[in-house]
Amino acid sequence: MHLLSHAAPLLNGVLAADPVRPAAGTAQLIIAAVISIALIIVLIVWVKMHPFFALMLGAAVMAVAANMGFAQAFTSFSAGLGSTVGGVGVLIVLGAVIGRFLTESGGADEIVDTILSKTPAAKLAWAMALAAFIVGIPLFFEVGVVLLIPIVMLVAKRAKLPVILIGIPALAGLSALHGLVPPHPGPLIAIGALKADIGITLGLGLLVAIPTVIIAGPVLARPMARWVPVMAPDTLIVSSGENKGKRPAFGVALSVVLLPVVLMLLMTVVDSLKIGDTVIGQILVFIGTPLQALLITSLYAMVVLGTALGRSMREVSTITGDAFGPIASILLIVGAGGGFKQTLVDSGVGAVIGNGIAGSGMPLLLAGWLVAVVIRLATGSATVATITAAGIMAPLVGDLSSTHVALMVLAIGAGSVFLSHVNDAGFWLVKEYFGLTVGQTFKTWSLMECAVSVVGLAGVLLLGLVV
């Protein structure tokens, strides 16, 4: 059963649509793809154009160069944008609402503070990795960074430890979850494009993420702290998560984080026990699809992190509305990435590249990772890399088992976070927060992203041998 189809039928239908058949040869299609991707890179990196318009123009150039015609320049782009936003947009909105209530109520801070309060100084790096891993499940990467960096600074200052020793484990936890585990946008989009089982992907994603965070986080942070022994700057030592009302209990806050994970994993239980035709099985499948699971969690968060803490319904409504503004840009970029991906698919270049990979004898999981790496390096966007790589690899996964399709999602996700550098906003965010030079940022943050990507791939390949 392709479980995401319950939540995102439009997204799943994108690749099934009849593609536009251009009268273009293989060489012309490859050249068109190279030109369009190069244009996107130039517009984003050098012209500083917003990625939405860069992707839109790149899709138009791709369509025209591939002989799809001027009249069809934006047809595939519009279809892909609508399908992607229609399938994933609501999930992003619901995830943003959950994250907003966690941060506004102090619930995320309660989770972090509880973990840190029970941790000896020698284990602080491991505690930060655990805290980031937990709060990173429902929170977008950028939200998690903004939430955790002040805590990292405060802990490093109090413990008189290099900020890298505490910060890298936190960043590794957030990055691994961002690339590997739904309900983050990248994995969800890849799941829809490849028609993967979300329960299997979620379970395997968590399995891969745990050793990835350990190696790329606390283990790698020790030598990094020697290479870059920077202490926490006083200017960024601020109190974390001060909210006007009372905080929720640790167990309540943790229940909001884990509820969507538990609900989505129940779908895998239904398939494993083969009870999908029973009433109980149908109910579990219904509440465990991403849309319903996140909707239930959002409503639950409004109660336990809102009205139960003394907030009025008007205040709850205000907090909910405040969650929508910051994700507008994310929705546009994700949608535009889907539009560009659909143009690649409809032009036929996706099939050409896919056939080339298939004929090369390269293992498909490695190929999916490599395609995502190339696009990530070129554009600086993990989401664009995931969307485009999923579109290119989709024609090749039809004969794979459900577990290996899920592993393809994870391979692409691992590739999408490889080597953050100067064309990635996250690079500059970490540099400025930690007070690093460009060289120090490459030695720490960029290297950590490479470790997350490579260790994640290794985990995927190992699982591919045994499942």
URCOR-V266347 format. One record per residue. N is the residue number from 0. RES is the residue in three letters. SS is DSSP state (h for helix, s for strand, l for the rest). PSI is psi in radians with two decimals (none if undefined). D_LAST is the distance of its C-alpha to the last C-alpha in Angstrom with 2 decimals. Layout:
[[N:RES:SS:PSI:D_LAST] [N:RES:SS:PSI:D_LAST]]
This chain:
[[0:MET:l:2.26:17.83] [1:HIS:l:1.70:18.37] [2:LEU:h:-0.52:19.38] [3:LEU:h:-0.28:21.28] [4:SER:h:-0.45:23.60] [5:HIS:h:-0.59:25.43] [6:ALA:l:-0.47:26.36] [7:ALA:l:1.15:26.80] [8:PRO:h:-0.57:27.77] [9:LEU:h:-0.74:29.84] [10:LEU:h:-0.73:27.17] [11:ASN:h:-0.40:24.82] [12:GLY:h:-0.15:27.80] [13:VAL:l:-0.91:28.59] [14:LEU:l:-0.27:26.57] [15:ALA:l:-0.28:27.53] [16:ALA:l:2.65:31.21] [17:ASP:l:2.12:33.25] [18:PRO:l:2.72:33.54] [19:VAL:l:2.36:36.93] [20:ARG:l:1.65:37.54] [21:PRO:l:2.63:39.40] [22:ALA:l:1.11:41.57] [23:ALA:l:2.48:40.13] [24:GLY:l:3.03:38.87] [25:THR:h:-0.80:35.74] [26:ALA:h:-0.74:37.75] [27:GLN:h:-0.68:39.43] [28:LEU:h:-0.75:36.20] [29:ILE:h:-0.78:34.76] [30:ILE:h:-0.72:38.10] [31:ALA:h:-0.74:38.24] [32:ALA:h:-0.76:34.84] [33:VAL:h:-0.77:35.89] [34:ILE:h:-0.78:39.24] [35:SER:h:-0.71:37.88] [36:ILE:h:-0.68:35.33] [37:ALA:h:-0.70:38.10] [38:LEU:h:-0.76:40.45] [39:ILE:h:-0.76:38.10] [40:ILE:h:-0.83:37.79] [41:VAL:h:-0.78:41.59] [42:LEU:h:-0.68:42.34] [43:ILE:h:-0.80:40.03] [44:VAL:h:-0.82:40.65] [45:TRP:h:-0.75:44.28] [46:VAL:l:-0.32:45.88] [47:LYS:l:0.51:44.18] [48:MET:l:2.59:43.71] [49:HIS:l:2.40:41.54] [50:PRO:h:-0.51:38.03] [51:PHE:h:-0.88:38.66] [52:PHE:h:-0.61:41.61] [53:ALA:h:-0.78:40.08] [54:LEU:h:-0.65:37.06] [55:MET:h:-0.81:39.48] [56:LEU:h:-0.68:41.73] [57:GLY:h:-0.68:38.89] [58:ALA:h:-0.70:37.65] [59:ALA:h:-0.76:41.24] [60:VAL:h:-0.72:41.67] [61:MET:h:-0.79:38.42] [62:ALA:h:-0.79:39.62] [63:VAL:h:-0.76:43.09] [64:ALA:h:-0.43:42.06] [65:ALA:l:0.25:39.68] [66:ASN:l:0.46:42.60] [67:MET:l:-0.26:41.39] [68:GLY:l:2.64:44.97] [69:PHE:h:-0.62:46.75] [70:ALA:h:-0.48:46.74] [71:GLN:h:0.20:42.93] [72:ALA:l:-0.66:42.59] [73:PHE:l:0.10:41.31] [74:THR:h:-0.91:40.17] [75:SER:h:-0.66:36.49] [76:PHE:h:-0.81:36.66] [77:SER:h:-0.72:38.15] [78:ALA:h:-0.77:35.68] [79:GLY:h:-0.69:32.69] [80:LEU:h:-0.83:34.35] [81:GLY:h:-0.74:35.13] [82:SER:h:-0.71:31.71] [83:THR:h:-0.85:29.98] [84:VAL:h:-0.68:32.52] [85:GLY:h:-0.57:32.63] [86:GLY:h:-0.66:28.91] [87:VAL:h:-0.40:28.26] [88:GLY:h:-0.79:31.83] [89:VAL:h:-0.63:32.28] [90:LEU:h:-0.68:29.09] [91:ILE:h:-0.72:30.42] [92:VAL:h:-0.82:33.75] [93:LEU:h:-0.70:32.39] [94:GLY:h:-0.65:30.35] [95:ALA:h:-0.65:33.58] [96:VAL:h:-0.78:35.55] [97:ILE:h:-0.81:33.25] [98:GLY:h:-0.65:33.45] [99:ARG:h:-0.76:37.20] [100:PHE:h:-0.62:37.80] [101:LEU:h:-0.70:35.76] [102:THR:h:-0.76:37.87] [103:GLU:h:-0.64:41.20] [104:SER:l:-0.25:41.10] [105:GLY:l:0.13:40.17] [106:GLY:h:-0.73:36.99] [107:ALA:h:-0.69:34.82] [108:ASP:h:-0.63:37.48] [109:GLU:h:-0.71:37.54] [110:ILE:h:-0.86:33.85] [111:VAL:h:-0.84:34.35] [112:ASP:h:-0.66:37.68] [113:THR:h:-0.75:36.51] [114:ILE:h:-0.78:33.69] [115:LEU:h:-0.58:36.12] [116:SER:h:-0.37:38.94] [117:LYS:l:0.28:37.03] [118:THR:l:2.25:35.94] [119:PRO:l:2.78:38.06] [120:ALA:h:-0.63:38.98] [121:ALA:h:-0.34:36.84] [122:LYS:h:0.22:33.68] [123:LEU:h:-0.65:34.65] [124:ALA:h:-0.72:32.16] [125:TRP:h:-0.63:29.28] [126:ALA:h:-0.69:30.94] [127:MET:h:-0.66:31.22] [128:ALA:h:-0.75:27.55] [129:LEU:h:-0.77:26.76] [130:ALA:h:-0.79:29.44] [131:ALA:h:-0.66:28.24] [132:PHE:h:-0.73:24.64] [133:ILE:h:-0.92:26.01] [134:VAL:h:-0.32:28.66] [135:GLY:l:-0.21:26.53] [136:ILE:l:-0.89:24.29] [137:PRO:l:-0.22:27.08] [138:LEU:l:2.46:29.38] [139:PHE:l:2.70:29.58] [140:PHE:h:-0.83:29.47] [141:GLU:h:-0.69:33.22] [142:VAL:h:-0.74:34.12] [143:GLY:h:-0.68:32.11] [144:VAL:h:-0.86:33.87] [145:VAL:h:-0.62:37.27] [146:LEU:h:-0.77:36.61] [147:LEU:h:-0.48:35.34] [148:ILE:h:-0.81:37.51] [149:PRO:h:-0.63:40.72] [150:ILE:h:-0.73:39.05] [151:VAL:h:-0.83:37.75] [152:MET:h:-0.78:41.29] [153:LEU:h:-0.78:42.88] [154:VAL:h:-0.79:40.62] [155:ALA:h:-0.68:41.08] [156:LYS:h:-0.83:44.81] [157:ARG:h:-0.68:45.26] [158:ALA:h:-0.11:43.22] [159:LYS:l:0.83:44.93] [160:LEU:l:2.69:41.67] [161:PRO:l:2.43:40.75] [162:VAL:h:-0.51:39.32] [163:ILE:h:-0.64:36.40] [164:LEU:h:-0.56:35.28] [165:ILE:h:-0.62:34.93] [166:GLY:h:-0.71:34.21] [167:ILE:h:-0.76:31.31] [168:PRO:h:-0.67:28.98] [169:ALA:h:-0.78:29.96] [170:LEU:h:-0.64:29.40] [171:ALA:h:-0.74:25.97] [172:GLY:h:-0.78:24.93] [173:LEU:h:-0.74:26.36] [174:SER:h:-0.76:25.02] [175:ALA:h:-0.75:21.36] [176:LEU:h:-0.67:21.56] [177:HIS:h:-0.69:23.52] [178:GLY:h:-0.43:21.00] [179:LEU:h:-0.37:17.65] [180:VAL:l:2.11:18.39] [181:PRO:l:2.66:20.15] [182:PRO:l:0.55:22.99] [183:HIS:l:2.58:24.04] [184:PRO:h:-0.79:25.43] [185:GLY:h:-1.00:23.32] [186:PRO:h:-0.67:19.85] [187:LEU:h:-0.74:21.55] [188:ILE:h:-0.77:23.13] [189:ALA:h:-0.67:20.02] [190:ILE:h:-0.76:18.29] [191:GLY:h:-0.77:21.43] [192:ALA:h:-0.65:21.81] [193:LEU:h:-0.07:18.34] [194:LYS:l:0.87:18.38] [195:ALA:l:2.82:15.12] [196:ASP:l:2.06:14.45] [197:ILE:h:-0.58:16.15] [198:GLY:h:-0.81:14.90] [199:ILE:h:-0.75:11.18] [200:THR:h:-0.74:12.50] [201:LEU:h:-0.81:14.80] [202:GLY:h:-0.83:12.53] [203:LEU:h:-0.60:10.11] [204:GLY:h:-0.76:13.46] [205:LEU:h:-0.66:15.12] [206:LEU:h:-0.70:12.52] [207:VAL:h:-0.64:13.09] [208:ALA:h:-0.61:16.75] [209:ILE:h:-0.99:17.75] [210:PRO:h:-0.51:17.60] [211:THR:h:-0.80:18.75] [212:VAL:h:-0.70:21.77] [213:ILE:h:-0.84:22.57] [214:ILE:h:-0.80:22.75] [215:ALA:h:-0.25:24.34] [216:GLY:h:-1.74:26.54] [217:PRO:h:-0.67:28.32] [218:VAL:h:-0.86:27.49] [219:LEU:h:-0.42:28.59] [220:ALA:h:-0.52:31.45] [221:ARG:h:-0.95:33.42] [222:PRO:h:-0.59:34.25] [223:MET:h:-0.69:34.67] [224:ALA:h:-0.49:37.26] [225:ARG:h:-0.65:39.18] [226:TRP:h:-0.66:39.13] [227:VAL:l:1.37:40.20] [228:PRO:l:0.99:42.13] [229:VAL:l:2.29:43.18] [230:MET:l:2.85:44.34] [231:ALA:l:2.22:44.09] [232:PRO:l:2.41:46.88] [233:ASP:h:-0.49:49.34] [234:THR:h:-0.37:49.54] [235:LEU:h:0.18:46.07] [236:ILE:l:1.74:46.43] [237:VAL:l:2.75:46.54] [238:SER:l:2.57:45.88] [239:SER:l:2.37:42.60] [240:GLY:l:0.63:42.20] [241:GLU:l:2.00:45.77] [242:ASN:l:2.69:46.05] [243:LYS:l:-0.58:49.23] [244:GLY:l:-3.02:48.04] [245:LYS:l:2.65:46.42] [246:ARG:l:2.66:42.79] [247:PRO:l:2.79:40.28] [248:ALA:l:2.73:39.00] [249:PHE:h:-0.82:35.84] [250:GLY:h:-0.66:34.03] [251:VAL:h:-0.82:35.18] [252:ALA:h:-0.73:34.07] [253:LEU:h:-0.59:30.65] [254:SER:h:-0.60:30.29] [255:VAL:h:-0.68:30.89] [256:VAL:h:-0.75:28.13] [257:LEU:h:-0.33:25.50] [258:LEU:h:-0.87:26.63] [259:PRO:h:-0.57:24.90] [260:VAL:h:-0.81:21.57] [261:VAL:h:-0.78:21.96] [262:LEU:h:-0.73:23.14] [263:MET:h:-0.59:20.29] [264:LEU:h:-0.45:17.66] [265:LEU:h:-0.49:19.67] [266:MET:h:-0.64:18.65] [267:THR:h:-0.65:15.04] [268:VAL:h:-0.73:16.72] [269:VAL:h:-0.79:18.84] [270:ASP:h:-0.69:16.13] [271:SER:h:-0.72:14.33] [272:LEU:h:-0.11:17.79] [273:LYS:l:0.85:18.90] [274:ILE:l:0.42:22.15] [275:GLY:l:-0.42:22.47] [276:ASP:l:-0.13:25.72] [277:THR:l:2.86:27.37] [278:VAL:h:-0.80:29.71] [279:ILE:h:-0.75:27.74] [280:GLY:h:-0.73:24.52] [281:GLN:h:-0.65:26.48] [282:ILE:h:-0.78:28.01] [283:LEU:h:-0.68:24.78] [284:VAL:h:-0.71:23.38] [285:PHE:h:-0.86:26.74] [286:ILE:h:-0.21:26.98] [287:GLY:h:-0.13:23.37] [288:THR:l:2.62:23.52] [289:PRO:h:-0.76:24.24] [290:LEU:h:-0.90:27.90] [291:GLN:h:-0.69:28.77] [292:ALA:h:-0.76:26.80] [293:LEU:h:-0.56:28.61] [294:LEU:h:-0.80:31.88] [295:ILE:h:-0.77:31.79] [296:THR:h:-0.67:31.07] [297:SER:h:-0.82:33.86] [298:LEU:h:-0.68:36.33] [299:TYR:h:-0.74:35.31] [300:ALA:h:-0.67:35.87] [301:MET:h:-0.56:39.26] [302:VAL:h:-1.04:40.30] [303:VAL:h:-0.45:39.05] [304:LEU:l:0.09:39.52] [305:GLY:l:-1.56:42.52] [306:THR:h:-0.60:44.95] [307:ALA:h:-0.32:44.05] [308:LEU:h:0.20:45.17] [309:GLY:l:0.10:48.49] [310:ARG:l:2.53:47.87] [311:SER:l:2.89:49.61] [312:MET:h:-0.53:47.93] [313:ARG:h:-0.74:49.74] [314:GLU:h:-0.70:48.14] [315:VAL:h:-0.73:44.68] [316:SER:h:-0.67:45.35] [317:THR:h:-0.78:46.46] [318:ILE:h:-0.72:43.35] [319:THR:h:-0.80:41.23] [320:GLY:h:-0.63:43.33] [321:ASP:h:-0.37:43.09] [322:ALA:h:-0.34:39.31] [323:PHE:h:-0.71:39.75] [324:GLY:h:-0.89:41.83] [325:PRO:l:-0.32:39.55] [326:ILE:l:0.02:36.65] [327:ALA:h:-0.80:38.85] [328:SER:h:-0.69:38.16] [329:ILE:h:-0.78:34.41] [330:LEU:h:-0.73:34.54] [331:LEU:h:-0.75:36.70] [332:ILE:h:-0.76:34.56] [333:VAL:h:-0.78:31.33] [334:GLY:h:-0.76:33.26] [335:ALA:h:-0.65:34.79] [336:GLY:h:-0.70:31.47] [337:GLY:h:-0.64:30.31] [338:GLY:h:-0.74:33.58] [339:PHE:h:-0.73:33.19] [340:LYS:h:-0.76:29.67] [341:GLN:h:-0.58:31.04] [342:THR:h:-0.72:33.88] [343:LEU:h:-0.75:31.53] [344:VAL:h:-0.86:29.70] [345:ASP:h:-0.49:32.98] [346:SER:h:-0.39:34.66] [347:GLY:l:-0.10:32.12] [348:VAL:h:-0.53:31.27] [349:GLY:h:-0.75:27.68] [350:ALA:h:-0.65:27.27] [351:VAL:h:-0.86:29.20] [352:ILE:h:-0.72:27.06] [353:GLY:h:-0.76:23.87] [354:ASN:h:-0.63:25.31] [355:GLY:h:-0.73:26.35] [356:ILE:h:-0.77:22.91] [357:ALA:h:-0.67:21.51] [358:GLY:h:-0.26:24.40] [359:SER:h:-0.29:24.07] [360:GLY:l:0.03:20.99] [361:MET:l:2.39:19.43] [362:PRO:l:2.40:15.63] [363:LEU:h:-0.68:15.29] [364:LEU:h:-0.72:13.52] [365:LEU:h:-0.67:16.35] [366:ALA:h:-0.76:18.85] [367:GLY:h:-0.75:18.13] [368:TRP:h:-0.78:18.61] [369:LEU:h:-0.73:21.72] [370:VAL:h:-0.77:23.31] [371:ALA:h:-0.69:23.03] [372:VAL:h:-0.82:24.52] [373:VAL:h:-0.78:27.44] [374:ILE:h:-0.64:28.31] [375:ARG:h:-0.82:28.03] [376:LEU:h:-0.62:30.39] [377:ALA:h:-0.74:32.70] [378:THR:h:-0.38:33.05] [379:GLY:l:0.05:32.24] [380:SER:l:2.11:30.42] [381:ALA:h:-0.64:26.77] [382:THR:h:-0.79:27.09] [383:VAL:h:-0.70:28.70] [384:ALA:h:-0.75:26.10] [385:THR:h:-0.82:23.27] [386:ILE:h:-0.86:25.28] [387:THR:h:-0.78:26.33] [388:ALA:h:-0.67:23.07] [389:ALA:h:-0.70:21.33] [390:GLY:h:-0.67:24.24] [391:ILE:h:-0.68:24.03] [392:MET:h:-0.25:20.32] [393:ALA:h:-0.75:20.44] [394:PRO:h:-0.26:21.78] [395:LEU:h:-0.11:18.91] [396:VAL:l:0.07:15.93] [397:GLY:l:-0.60:17.38] [398:ASP:l:0.04:15.43] [399:LEU:l:2.69:11.91] [400:SER:l:2.89:9.60] [401:SER:h:-0.62:10.09] [402:THR:h:-0.66:6.91] [403:HIS:h:-0.50:7.88] [404:VAL:h:-0.73:11.40] [405:ALA:h:-0.71:10.90] [406:LEU:h:-0.56:9.72] [407:MET:h:-0.71:12.86] [408:VAL:h:-0.78:14.90] [409:LEU:h:-0.64:14.02] [410:ALA:h:-0.76:14.79] [411:ILE:h:-0.74:18.02] [412:GLY:h:-0.71:18.78] [413:ALA:h:-0.73:18.54] [414:GLY:h:-0.50:20.80] [415:SER:l:-0.25:23.19] [416:VAL:l:0.18:24.41] [417:PHE:l:2.32:25.13] [418:LEU:l:1.27:28.71] [419:SER:l:2.23:30.83] [420:HIS:l:-2.67:34.33] [421:VAL:l:-0.26:37.74] [422:ASN:l:0.18:36.75] [423:ASP:l:2.23:34.58] [424:ALA:h:-0.55:36.48] [425:GLY:h:-0.57:34.19] [426:PHE:h:-0.84:35.52] [427:TRP:h:-0.55:39.07] [428:LEU:h:-0.84:38.27] [429:VAL:h:-0.75:36.94] [430:LYS:h:-0.84:39.77] [431:GLU:h:-0.72:42.48] [432:TYR:h:-0.75:41.17] [433:PHE:h:-0.12:40.75] [434:GLY:l:0.72:43.91] [435:LEU:l:2.81:42.34] [436:THR:l:2.96:43.54] [437:VAL:h:-0.77:41.52] [438:GLY:h:-0.74:40.78] [439:GLN:h:-0.60:39.68] [440:THR:h:-0.66:37.39] [441:PHE:h:-0.69:35.69] [442:LYS:h:-0.34:35.38] [443:THR:h:-1.34:33.74] [444:TRP:h:-0.88:32.29] [445:SER:h:-0.74:31.36] [446:LEU:h:-0.67:29.83] [447:MET:h:-0.71:27.85] [448:GLU:h:-0.69:26.45] [449:CYS:h:-0.73:25.45] [450:ALA:h:-0.76:23.70] [451:VAL:h:-0.77:21.80] [452:SER:h:-0.84:20.74] [453:VAL:h:-0.76:19.86] [454:VAL:h:-0.66:18.13] [455:GLY:h:-0.77:16.14] [456:LEU:h:-0.77:15.15] [457:ALA:h:-0.74:14.30] [458:GLY:h:-0.71:11.98] [459:VAL:h:-0.80:10.27] [460:LEU:h:-0.67:10.19] [461:LEU:h:-0.76:8.94] [462:LEU:h:-0.59:5.87] [463:GLY:h:-0.42:5.68] [464:LEU:h:-0.33:6.13] [465:VAL:h:-0.20:3.82] [466:VAL:l:none:0.00]]
